[in-house]
């Protein structure tokens, strides 16, 4: 028996754990580094769009998955205009 099969048999709860995957920029879908979390926001360090955060409430809305790249970029532009941030909020769309 292979060592992988033995490991699975020893700890069956492992099959329910999600596989690690890279964090993707919500705007351009490229792999990015996650910035430190602050409050209700996920931070992204994107080579194309720079450092920004997205409030978790944006992703909680069903329509977030339907936003186009242009809508995301416009929301980021709005967020950059505010003194604090940039943190993309639901009202930026």
N, C-alpha and C positions, 0 to 999 in steps of 0.2 A: 504494500500500500504506500502511496506517495506521502511525503511529509505534509503536503497541502491538505490532502484528505484526512490525515490524522489530526491536523490542527482544527479543521472544521468539525470533526467528530468530538474533539475535546471541548470546544466552546461553541455550541450551536447558536448562541446569541449573536455571534459576529455576523451572521447572514442578514440580520436586520439593520446593521449599521450602514449609513450612507457612505458611498465611496467618495474619497476626497476628489474635488474637482477645482479647476482654477476659477478665481473670481473674474468675471467678465465686466467690462465697462458697459453700462446700460445704454450708452450712446452708440459706440462703434463696435461693440462685442469683442474687442481685443482683450487678451489676458492682461490683468493689472495686479498691482500690489494693493492690499487693503491697508488703509490708514487706520490709526487708532480710532476706536469708536468713542463718540461723545453723545450721550443722551440717546435720542431716538433717530440716529442716522448712521448710515454705512459710508465710510470714506473710501475713495478710489484715487489711486495715483496712476493716471493714464498718460501715456507718452503723447497722445494726440490732443487730449482735452485738459490736461493738467490735473492738479489736485482739486477735488470737489467732493461734496457729500450729498447723499440723497436721503431724505427723511423716510423712515420705514413705512410711514403712512402712504407714500406714493406707491410702493409695491403692494400694499394691502388692497388697493383699489383694483378692481378687475380690469379696468380700461388701460392700466399701465402697460400691459403686454401688447396693446395695440398702438402705442405711440410710435411715430416714425422717428427716424434719426433727426430729421429737421425739427420736429417738435421737441425732442430731447435737447438739441443744440440751442433752440430758442429759450427753453426753460433754464438752461445753464447760463445763457446770456443774462436773463432777468436776475438770476441768483447772484451773478457777479456784480450787478448794479447796486445791490444792497450793501450796507456797511459791514454786516456780519456775513461770513460765509467764505466761499459760496456753498450754500446748502440749498439744493433743489427741493421745493415744497410742492404740495399738490396744486396750490393756486398759481404756480408758474406755468402750468399747461393751459 
